[in-house]
């Protein structure tokens, strides 16, 4: 059973491998060690899916209930499989041990189920065909499950996928909310349907970005890729410079590519983000080509001493203000002698806010050879979310500044 300290990675692996051969995963569920609960979930899955994959619950203890739930739902009694029992005894004997009586449970198999060999553990898998459905039962430990999934894909499921493939493109948009992205994209869905483009779209919101997952199920990979290319082109027309990635690249990779291509160098002055912006920039291999230095000037004294921000400027406007952000960007750019300087100053919370400048207020300034830009935003969420939003927005502001300078020049 998965608890608060256990992460479900099995479903991600199974989904990815099935998608590769054109089998779309419509739903997944995490169920506790209850025969009744698992039977209920399984009954629902049978009403909507042709293929059902169950992982875990095939061990020797009383809380390993997958076999029992499947047998109940399918109306197939469990029988002890002599061949499995012999392999279990041999496995223990090879280690100089007697097989505990509990392990006999692992030899119980629903009637007419086909046993799948597990070379890496004691729990065998099971393949069951029932009323037009396929049920696959696999052991839970990832080291046992993953090789078995690969064998299943290669030897069985790829033959049933009829040569279909699922192709996916992830398009990323910045500077808009999830609802605004959906409203802008909706007219395209109807246009794609009219052109017989069977594109499925899922919108996912994350801090600093909105992702559109475009998926097509095709036999001809080249045709599917062309359909997705055309759809991305349509989205570019709608979102213009707000669309920053057409292939799932994160903002730091996109910006890094632009800095490298334009032969820019950049220096960073951070306050509320505490080094997160420079950390994300350096997550990209080869970022030393364009990132010169970064300063975390958290106190007013640091802003004055390290960045040359005037004490009178801070006194007049406050550390979280557009004039101070501009001075920070100009100061770090001058000291580093880089093409671009970017600065972030704000209130990450949970305290420190005022009615005029509530928690989440962040000023971001960018200075380059084209001039200077500055904006104040108000982000929602807890401290970590505000910091992530601010670092994403700072990179996006640099990206947009480079784009606009390129168009102007």
Secondary structure, DSSP 8 states (H G I E B T S, - for coil): ---TT----HHHHHHHHHHHTT----------S-HHHHHHHHHHHHTT-SEEEEES--SSSTT--HHHHHHHHHT--EEE-HHHHHHHHHHHHHTT----GGGGGGGEEETT-EEE--TTSS--EEEEEETTEEEEEE-SSHHHHHHHHHHHIIIIIHHHTTT-EEEEEEEEE-SS-HHHHHHHHHHHHHHHHHTT---EEEEEEETTEEEEEEEEEES-HHHHHHHHHHHHHHHHHHHGGGEEESS---HHHHHHHHHHHTT--EEEEESTTTTHHHHHHTTSTTGGGTEEEEEE--SHHHHHHHH---HHHHHHH-SSSHHHHHHHHHHHHHHHT-SEEEEEEE--SSS---SSS-TTEEEEEEEETTEEEEEEEE--SSHHHHHHHHHHHHHHHHHHHHHHHHHH-
